[in-house]
């Protein structure tokens, strides 16, 4: 410095020692601390609500995975079931479930009396409230499958009624029973007496996971299995249609298409499509696939096509993003050694973008799996009461339901037992979604390359 | 190498490999290259020097039609390689690029094994009849890239795992594997340290025996060290083109003199 006219030391700012913090620094530090607090508070709120949500789902839904059964030896009376005594299957089939109901009720009453349980319920008909309406059908199916059983006493494990089941799961309270015409306090006393004997038993309920839906009056027999198959077929359709179309479209748009107004317009439209409410896709599917193309209603094929429309923008956007993320130097390198555009894309760019594409596809599939609204519009809420494999005989074209639609259906019904099953269905749906997202994360970690 | 006695460097009187006449390049409305005429000789290292944005890389990319990949770029004028117009409608740029190899500024090996990096070009051009043939080509290319001794024991290791200088030599090996006649290098040493730079420069000098090498560089010392011919670009014009020795010691144009003495640029 050669400048001689420097300010004199008297004008200079007094030197503050580094060990004392000045007011400005304090203020900045306080602002930073406040910002961190906001962040932590935000995350804590999020975690709190997540825990509340998961806890309430688990608390309300676990009941669906358990079911109350009654173990009872049923005497298959030939006088009732096979009046002519010739074991002719055609004649046996004429006996409807009404023929079986008294046998089962009789069997339970006998059990009660043999065990010396004191109860005012002394008539056969009093047992009706204990037993599920589907029990007769269960026994009938077994008998029709093996007519030689008639005349013997066979041990059956039949479903208890939803009220008995609810009582053992604390859903049905004694004080509520007074107003309930389906069950009386005496029945609950009887249940209390039968539980220690092992006649009434609450066990794990595989039928909820594998079974079909049941009518309003038989909540205890309803399962989510068949709609799971419906969801599976739809996902298959979505995967087969959306992945190739989406990836091909994004490769064309990203690597080959000229950049002009038309492609800009297409790009904006794809981005907007991703934000279109799913119910709009539902009404589009209804108009195009069902009313115009006359494809069957309630079919997983149509559901899958609607969900494909909905998933395509997601897949295209994520695929384009991962294609963009591949450094242009790789394309230059390939072109530089004389690869054609197509070779450079398929040999070099696509393999590098594959993890991102897969992740996007799985996230898109997971989104489609949980989608309800468009399915309601195309009637993917078919009531399928027959179990697999009957219900999946012609797969893609048979009416079916889907998991989220089934959950919605159950949540609508009156019996609280269905409400419990709706929560149980949500647990299964969430398990699927978590699994798919985990696979997406693993794939990304596993195949991600750094360069 | 690395001697600065540029005047004594002998230049063979070689045939013209690339002849450019009246080349104009436009990026949209920008006129990037203005009426460039140049004859690039065979078995010679030609350096393009000039300040940033003067169009030297753009012109280099015209020579193997890499500019075709940029939508807004238009090229006018004639560029002939061995008397053939490379901008003829019937010329497939893909075929041209096998003949005119290119090495880029940033080492850009494919995220594959060293072997696959080099073998890729010969494979897609069908240069190898069988596996043994391909092995030979890969070995020859890696030897020419002066990297064989360093990688011969780990040909299956990823090319991206090499050091920067090794990666760039791998890229040179990859470029020579397709048996090109011209090798274009776009600032091949700008991402490398001085030692790696020296190795690559030495390699460029060896490559001169087989190829016509065109190198774009920001470093005037590098141009002086490796090239026999130098072209000075400024604002899209080819200002001066001649023997490297002449350009660096006795330039005709005042702009060239200003640039090499550090007054503009």
HADDOCK unambig.tbl for C-alpha pairs under 7 A between the chains (distance, minus, plus):
assign (segid A and resid 329 and name CA) (segid B and resid 108 and name CA) 6.01 0.50 0.50
assign (segid A and resid 330 and name CA) (segid B and resid 108 and name CA) 6.33 0.50 0.50
assign (segid A and resid 330 and name CA) (segid B and resid 110 and name CA) 6.45 0.50 0.50
assign (segid A and resid 333 and name CA) (segid B and resid 108 and name CA) 6.45 0.50 0.50
assign (segid A and resid 336 and name CA) (segid B and resid 97 and name CA) 6.06 0.50 0.50
assign (segid A and resid 336 and name CA) (segid B and resid 101 and name CA) 6.17 0.50 0.50
assign (segid A and resid 336 and name CA) (segid B and resid 102 and name CA) 5.43 0.50 0.50
assign (segid A and resid 337 and name CA) (segid B and resid 97 and name CA) 6.21 0.50 0.50
assign (segid A and resid 337 and name CA) (segid B and resid 98 and name CA) 5.70 0.50 0.50
assign (segid A and resid 337 and name CA) (segid B and resid 101 and name CA) 6.14 0.50 0.50
assign (segid A and resid 337 and name CA) (segid B and resid 121 and name CA) 5.53 0.50 0.50
assign (segid A and resid 337 and name CA) (segid B and resid 175 and name CA) 6.05 0.50 0.50
assign (segid A and resid 338 and name CA) (segid B and resid 94 and name CA) 4.87 0.50 0.50
assign (segid A and resid 338 and name CA) (segid B and resid 95 and name CA) 6.33 0.50 0.50
assign (segid A and resid 338 and name CA) (segid B and resid 97 and name CA) 4.71 0.50 0.50
assign (segid A and resid 338 and name CA) (segid B and resid 98 and name CA) 4.70 0.50 0.50
assign (segid A and resid 338 and name CA) (segid B and resid 121 and name CA) 6.87 0.50 0.50
assign (segid A and resid 339 and name CA) (segid B and resid 94 and name CA) 6.23 0.50 0.50
assign (segid A and resid 339 and name CA) (segid B and resid 124 and name CA) 6.92 0.50 0.50
assign (segid A and resid 340 and name CA) (segid B and resid 94 and name CA) 5.75 0.50 0.50
assign (segid A and resid 451 and name CA) (segid B and resid 111 and name CA) 6.72 0.50 0.50
assign (segid A and resid 451 and name CA) (segid B and resid 160 and name CA) 6.33 0.50 0.50
